[in-house]
Amino acid sequence: MSDTTYLEYVRTRLTGDPARFISWMRENWHESRRLRVVTYLVGIAVMLLVLLWASLARNLPDAESLLEYETPLPTVVRGVDGEIVHSYARERRVQLQYVDFPRPMIEAFLSAEDKTFFTHGGVDFTGTLNAVVDYAVKFGSGERAVGGSTITQQVAKNLLLGDEYSVTRKVKEMLLAQRIEQVLTKQEIIELYLNEIPLGRRSFGVQAASRAYFDKDVADLDLHETAFLAILPKAPERYGRERYRDLAVTRRNFVLDQMVANDFVTQAAANTAKAQPLGLVQQRSERSADAGYFLEEVRRQLIDDFGETAEDGGNSVYSGGLWVRTSLDTELQDAARDALRAQLLSYHGNRGYTGPLATLNPDNGSLHSQLASSNLGINYRDWRVGVITAGGSSPTIGLTDGEDYPLSGAPDNLKIGDVVAAEKSGSGYLLRAVPQVSGAFLAEAPQTGRILAMQGGFDSRLGSFNRATQALRQPGSTIKPFVYAAALDNGMTPATQVPDQTFCVWQGAQLGEKCFRNFGGGGGGEHTLRWGLEQSRNLMTVHIADDTGMQNVTSTIARVGIGDYDPYYSFALGAGDTTVARMVNAYAALANWGRQNEGSVIDYVQDRRGKVIFRSDKRECTSCSMEEWDGQPMPRFEPSGKQVLDPRTAFQMVHMLQGVVTRGTAVRLRSLELPLFGKTGTTNGPTNAWFVGGTPDIIAGMYVGFDQPRNLGGWVQGGNTAAPIMKRFVEETKDRWTAQDFIAPPGIRMVKIDRRTGKRVFEGTPSNDPNAAVIWEAFKPDTEPPRSTRSDELAAKRAEILELIRRARQGVRADRASNSSSRDEPAGDFVEDNEGLY
């Protein structure tokens, strides 16, 4: 009999009936020299183990640390309605309590891993001796011996020691297991085990694995599925693969037989389970709302506040098990995404392929693998992102599934390694072009500052740069409401007459004189502030800024958070850089009676136990939780936010900006029949097209432009390029918008005036006609136009006619040219919209 065969025989005797083994030893001790040698060797090994045991016991981790151990858990993100929209996880983990585990689940793992778990003290010495003999048999063969570890030992290994394959680690494991049994109950140990055991597919714990392999919760698993999960600790990355299906079935059936042997299930139930296929589902991505830009902003803020990994603290994003309630409204988010994409594609038109999305290097290995690891993707119709694997007359595109497909519609300049977008077409794919032009969209609730939707480009899978919060762009004429607000705070009214005439500034001997002008050199006469805002007249705006004082203008702009600018006139026309988020937040202050709330994407954060550890609304209400009513008035929260504008000024601006939609540069939005206010904007070039505005409930802002600013085309205006995004957005969410108009704050007087002259009138009634001569205008007390008689009106008209005749005789003085121009756009019954910078 060979040594190996003899050792296997001894092991069989040892792990069988101990009484028979002892009797056999007595009978063979004097007759078998080999038995005595093996026994002495085993004894020496045991003594060495005891010595090793004593030396290692001093430096072991503290088992009591498991009393405070917390399973690393992902952060779960919920939307505004409380539904889960995403999770930040690098591993699949779900923590359950002992009572949550179905009894068959516990019994299956006991049968597969440790049937004496509830009776041993942490170490199964019979199993350990079996493992020692197996180690001796396989020593030098390169084959890994059986572990012989109890569930308690596996907890010690997974949580405190690591997975080093050595005798030293095994001894430490046994020592720790005994200490753990003294600190934790059996129920606590099995709870830790079933929550922490790695089971493949990036899953830790049985609940996460149940979702990964069967797309079910553990409570919904059938017996054969439960038995399958119990086989995974032996080889978590093997049994879940198709090529090892037969091995998995064999091992699963073995576990079912062990459950029968342990009287956990009947033979009939086991036979029924054995007849079932594995039934594994394909690996699928975690559920997530299509709101990549919004969710990345949430993740960034959470990491700033709580850290990223466990080393950063107990409430870190990827291990703290946070529950985050956000302001994300998935209905509005989908509408924002679709509206922005539609306009970008509309602008792109028939330009065709404009270049690769990225480029991979064939010298760096498989292009398919590089594509899969790049995380590039697109979620638009049935478009896919692929890499060119063959060019020339018969190009092919490779996808992340490892296959190549014929590609049609491809130009000759495609190169191997180019990453492109394509759409399924027959047995192959058709090349598609993602627009080079980009833009952003953001919607906010003005009463709270909660950001409801955010789209920072065509698709976040193509790049994480968020143009809604990170792109610094010139806002153009969307800045003008705050120039006018400064004017209203400094003595002007919506009916104040302002010249629409050339304005020049002496800049010194080197730069000479700089003159602002309207597009085409037009202008002349005097008009009301309302008319100048509705028609976006640059010259009127500069005159207003000059009369108000640029220091006052830039102070107002800074106070609402748009930006800190020097007191140069060009900033009154939108030459300074800002972001969509800042502009929307500033307009939200207008809609909220001048009270501004900081824009927020996170409502509150709870730790894994449900305790609120952060909330964006930091208002205190000390009397709200009193045990008994004290008879005083009901406690109420103070208004949120900060007062940045006079409430009356804010309402006056909203009322004037409604005229922009009714008959001004955003007239195409009038058909929505909502109390919309807003302002378009177009910057020099034009390089940016803007619209910002909304209703009392939702404020939205958007722009279109190239990431590296360049001319969009002479026809582009905020009214025809950005405003259509707002229109699509509203049309897709029409049930979310109400016809309730803005409410005037205390101190506002509504007075009938002549829309063109700003004079107060006493006859006629304002109507819904956009071009009505008589309108309601909002004034602060004692600023409304004085009463006038019919003779006063005739005299004024006569003076106006004489002035026109005089000007006609003298000829219109040519406007001085400047090094930049404004833009014009017909709107309503007016002839131009001057939205450019200067």
Salt bridges, closest charged atoms under 4 A:
GLU70 OE1 - ARG608 NE 3.68
GLU70 OE2 - ARG609 NH2 2.37
GLU91 OE1 - ARG93 NE 2.84
GLU107 OE2 - ARG103 NE 3.53
ASP114 OD2 - HIS120 NE2 2.72
ASP134 OD1 - ARG11 NH1 2.71
ASP134 OD2 - LYS138 NZ 3.24
GLU143 OE2 - LYS138 NZ 3.57
ASP163 OD1 - LYS157 NZ 3.82
GLU173 OE1 - ARG169 NH1 2.15
GLU173 OE2 - LYS170 NZ 3.33
GLU181 OE2 - LYS186 NZ 2.92
GLU196 OE1 - ARG93 NH1 3.05
ASP215 OD1 - ARG211 NH1 3.16
ASP215 OD2 - ARG284 NH1 2.86
ASP217 OD1 - ARG211 NE 3.20
ASP222 OD2 - LYS216 NZ 3.88
GLU225 OE2 - LYS216 NZ 3.15
GLU242 OE2 - ARG245 NE 3.64
ASP246 OD1 - ARG245 NH2 3.42
ASP257 OD1 - LYS274 NZ 2.39
GLU286 OE2 - ARG92 NE 2.81
ASP290 OD2 - ARG337 NH1 2.76
ASP290 OD1 - ARG461 NH2 3.05
GLU296 OE1 - ARG299 NE 3.00
GLU297 OE2 - ARG300 NH2 2.56
ASP304 OD2 - ARG300 NH1 3.23
GLU308 OE2 - ARG90 NH2 2.40
ASP329 OD2 - ARG736 NH2 2.46
GLU331 OE1 - ARG736 NH1 2.98
ASP334 OD1 - ARG337 NH1 3.42
ASP338 OD1 - ARG337 NE 2.90
ASP404 OD1 - HIS368 NE2 2.64
GLU423 OE1 - ARG432 NE 2.70
ASP459 OD2 - ARG341 NH2 2.88
ASP459 OD1 - ARG461 NH1 2.71
ASP489 OD1 - LYS780 NZ 3.47
ASP500 OD2 - ARG537 NH2 2.65
GLU513 OE1 - ARG816 NH1 2.70
GLU534 OE2 - ARG530 NH1 3.03
GLU534 OE1 - ARG663 NE 3.19
ASP603 OD2 - ARG450 NH2 2.45
ASP617 OD2 - ARG619 NH2 2.73
GLU620 OE2 - ARG615 NH2 3.95
ASP646 OD2 - ARG648 NH2 2.88
ASP707 OD1 - ARG467 NE 2.78
GLU777 OE2 - ARG530 NE 2.50
GLU777 OE1 - HIS655 ND1 3.15
GLU784 OE2 - ARG749 NH1 3.05
GLU793 OE1 - ARG790 NH1 3.28
GLU800 OE1 - LYS797 NZ 3.77
GLU803 OE1 - ARG806 NH2 2.33
ASP829 OD2 - ARG756 NH2 3.68
GLU832 OE2 - ARG537 NH1 2.04
